[in-house]
Amino acid sequence: RNKSDKEFLENLENKIIENIENNSFSVHDLSKSFGMSRTSLYMKLKNLVDLSPQDFIIRTKLKHAKNLLIKGELSIKEVAYSSGFSNPKYFSTSFKKFYSQTPSGFIDSLKK
């Protein structure tokens, strides 16, 4: 990846984090804020990180959630809501899919 691709991905992540507590923030909102069509955003992300825009949003929210879990100040449920997930069960399922362990398993592994 070149510098402009890296900056593009960072800007996307920052935009998602800025809107993290808005759980209705969508791919449409993201592409609009970058002046791109959904299709061109999809193509660009697929080429750069092999993720759909929706998966990129989820991955960014999960990275944020992981940092919150590391801080250890919030319950898993609070982390889910603070990371833009409206459903803690969906959060746990997504977390497990991306990190191969549940949020509680991740917390336990931090304590070791």
ZIPEKA-V987568 format. One record per helix or strand of 2 or more residues. SS is the DSSP state (2 for helix, 1 for strand). FROM is the first residue (numbers start at 0). LEN is the number of residues. Records with the same first field share a line. If there is no record, write none. Layout:
BEGIN
SS: FROM-LEN + FROM-LEN
END
This chain:
BEGIN
2: 2-16 + 26-7 + 37-12 + 52-19 + 75-7 + 87-12 + 102-9
END
